[in-house]
Every structure is written in C-alpha cells, then in structure tokens.
C-alpha cells in the first residue's frame, strides 16, 4: 500500500515510511524525491496520547495492583494508537533541505 505524496500527489510513500513519520522521522517520495514529514500540529497530540497511555498503564501496574493484564491493555492501546497514527496524521513537504532543493 502506498500513500500519496503531498507535493506530486503520486503514490510514493510506503506504509513503512508513513509509520516512521509518526516517530518524528522524515522520508522521501519515490517519484519527486520531496522530503516529507508528518504535520507537527497533528503529531504533538498523538505523542501526548502515547505518553498518557504509558503513564496510566504504569500507574495501574505499580500502584493499583492490576497485575499483568495491564500490560496486555498497554500493548492493545499502543497498537490502536499506532494504527490511528498511520491513518490520521497528514503528511507535509519539508522545504529546502532535500537533495534536489533549489
């Protein structure tokens, strides 16, 4: 599955590279070689959700004696947040730093 590039609108971003964008990394389009990143205005709230999910699960495990089921919930929450990350966070072209920058 390929995602469309925000610059050339051709399907040039792989699922793996789109997933990496959620971890504040950048990638390049296969067609126009544009440097692509996740839109930071959408990335910040998702990063906060990651931290809150980890904090809540750690609190329940350490202080409430919820047991090992909390780890299962944490993995489930992590997978759900990652799926939403790939589906919902829009991509944006980064200007001026790619190999073909003018």
Secondary structure, DSSP 8 states (H G I E B T S, - for coil): -EEE-TTT-SEEEEHHHHHHHTTT--EE-TTT--EEEE-HHHHHHHHHHHHHHHHHHHHHHHHS--TTHHHHHHHHHHHHHHHHHHHH--EEEE-S-STT--
